[in-house]
Amino acid sequence: MKSRLIAALALFIGAISLLSCVDSDQTQEVILERDKEAIEKFLKENPISSVKEYSEPIEGFYMFWEVSTKPERNNLLRGDTVTVNYTGKTLDKKIFDTSIEQIAKDNGIFSSGRKYQPLRYAVGYGFTITGFEFAISMMHAGEKATVIFPSRLGYGTQASGGIPANSPLIFELELVQIKKGPNLNP
């Protein structure tokens, strides 16, 4: 009986210790709400003109097409290869990466050892962050769009290069080409 009481007390103290380590300001729900507020504020202060829009306000995902070639959603499948020009920014408009050499030079992020060219990757294998890949799945070859999404669709709680942890991201995208993959979809 005494050992059960000691075990129960130890379990209770352990649970209290664990709960005291959780920072309520850093829960996923709180971070998402904070991201969504920051994104909405950004959009209010920096309207983006577009010919077509898509949004998921509950998720904090917004997409604005500068150039649209077709009204319906793309039919990219896993294994299709896309070629994409991109520029990535934080909400303070600081560019952290781009596939375009002149933009890198103009913004002080140029690396002479890097070959600046469109990113080419197979869709559906986790090569890019979730928000980027979802945006590409909404596009057709020849389209240009700006996408804004919360940190959980980007790098989440991890800092990456010049991107602080819990940072909503903006990407300017140009889907240059789609090459159908080995699944031989039409």
C-alpha positions in Angstrom: 0.0 0.0 0.0 2.8 2.4 0.9 4.6 1.7 -2.4 1.5 2.5 -4.3 1.1 5.8 -2.6 4.8 6.6 -3.3 4.3 5.6 -7.0 1.2 7.7 -7.3 2.8 10.6 -5.7 5.9 10.3 -8.0 3.6 10.1 -11.0 1.7 13.2 -9.9 4.9 15.2 -9.3 6.2 14.0 -12.7 3.0 15.1 -14.4 3.2 18.5 -12.7 6.8 18.9 -13.7 6.1 18.0 -17.3 3.1 20.4 -17.6 5.2 23.2 -16.1 7.7 22.8 -18.9 5.0 23.4 -21.6 5.0 27.1 -22.6 1.3 27.9 -23.4 2.5 30.7 -25.7 4.2 28.1 -27.9 1.4 25.6 -28.4 0.6 24.9 -32.1 -2.8 26.5 -31.8 -1.4 29.7 -30.3 1.4 29.8 -32.9 -1.2 29.3 -35.8 -3.4 32.0 -34.4 -0.5 34.4 -34.1 0.6 33.5 -37.6 -2.9 34.1 -39.0 -3.1 37.5 -37.3 0.3 38.5 -38.7 -0.7 37.3 -42.2 -4.0 39.2 -42.2 -2.3 42.3 -41.0 0.3 42.0 -43.7 -2.4 41.5 -46.4 -4.3 44.6 -45.1 -1.2 46.7 -45.2 0.2 45.2 -48.5 -2.7 44.4 -50.8 -1.8 42.1 -53.6 -3.4 42.6 -57.0 -4.4 39.4 -58.7 -6.3 38.0 -61.6 -7.4 35.0 -59.5 -7.3 34.2 -55.7 -7.5 31.1 -53.5 -7.7 31.2 -49.7 -8.1 28.9 -46.7 -8.4 31.5 -43.9 -8.9 28.8 -41.2 -5.4 27.4 -42.2 -3.9 30.9 -42.9 -3.2 30.0 -46.5 -3.6 32.7 -49.2 -2.7 32.6 -52.9 -2.8 35.4 -55.5 -2.2 34.8 -59.2 -0.4 37.5 -61.1 -0.7 35.4 -64.3 -3.3 32.7 -64.7 -3.6 30.4 -67.7 -6.5 28.2 -66.7 -9.4 28.6 -64.3 -9.5 25.1 -62.8 -7.1 23.4 -60.4 -4.0 21.7 -61.7 -3.9 17.9 -61.9 -0.3 17.3 -60.8 0.4 13.8 -59.6 3.1 12.4 -57.4 6.2 11.8 -59.6 5.5 14.7 -62.0 8.5 16.9 -62.3 8.1 20.7 -62.0 10.4 23.5 -62.8 9.9 26.6 -60.7 11.4 30.0 -60.4 10.8 31.3 -56.8 11.7 34.0 -54.3 11.1 33.4 -50.6 10.5 36.1 -48.1 9.5 36.6 -44.5 6.5 38.9 -43.6 8.9 41.8 -43.1 9.7 41.4 -46.8 13.2 40.2 -46.2 14.3 37.8 -49.0 15.9 34.6 -47.7 16.2 32.6 -50.9 15.6 32.9 -54.7 16.4 31.0 -57.8 16.9 34.2 -59.7 20.5 35.6 -59.7 19.6 39.3 -60.1 17.2 39.2 -57.2 19.9 37.5 -55.0 22.4 40.2 -56.0 19.9 43.1 -55.4 19.1 41.8 -51.9 22.6 40.9 -50.7 22.1 37.1 -50.6 24.1 36.3 -53.7 26.4 33.3 -53.4 29.1 33.0 -56.2 29.3 29.3 -55.7 25.6 28.7 -56.4 24.1 28.1 -59.8 21.0 30.3 -60.1 18.3 28.5 -62.1 14.7 27.3 -61.7 14.2 24.7 -59.1 13.4 21.3 -60.6 11.9 18.5 -58.4 9.6 15.6 -58.4 6.2 16.4 -56.8 5.1 14.4 -53.8 8.4 13.3 -52.2 8.8 16.0 -49.6 11.5 17.8 -51.5 10.0 21.2 -50.6 8.1 22.6 -47.6 4.4 21.8 -47.5 3.1 25.3 -48.3 5.3 25.6 -51.3 4.3 22.2 -52.7 0.6 22.9 -52.1 0.8 26.2 -53.9 2.6 24.5 -56.9 -0.2 21.9 -57.0 -2.7 24.7 -57.6 -0.8 26.1 -60.6 -0.5 25.4 -64.3 2.7 25.9 -66.4 3.2 29.5 -67.3 1.4 30.8 -64.2 2.9 33.3 -61.7 1.5 33.6 -58.1 2.3 34.9 -54.7 1.5 32.5 -51.8 1.5 33.3 -48.1 1.2 30.7 -45.4 1.8 30.1 -41.7 4.9 28.7 -40.2 3.5 25.2 -39.7 3.3 24.9 -43.5 6.9 26.2 -43.7 9.7 25.5 -41.3 7.6 25.4 -38.2 9.4 25.8 -34.8 12.8 25.3 -36.5 14.9 28.2 -37.6 16.3 27.7 -41.1 19.1 29.9 -42.5 17.9 33.4 -42.3 14.3 32.4 -41.3 13.5 32.6 -37.6 11.4 29.9 -36.0 7.6 30.2 -36.3 7.8 32.5 -39.3 4.9 32.8 -41.8 6.4 32.8 -45.3 5.7 34.5 -48.7 6.8 32.9 -52.0 6.6 34.5 -55.4 6.3 31.5 -57.8 6.5 31.0 -61.5 5.7 27.5 -62.6 7.9 27.3 -65.7 7.2 23.6 -66.8 5.5 20.4 -65.8 6.8 17.1 -67.0 4.5 14.2 -66.4 6.1 11.5 -64.3 6.5 7.7 -64.6 2.9 7.2 -63.6 2.2 8.1 -67.2 -0.8 10.2 -66.4 -2.2 12.1 -69.4 
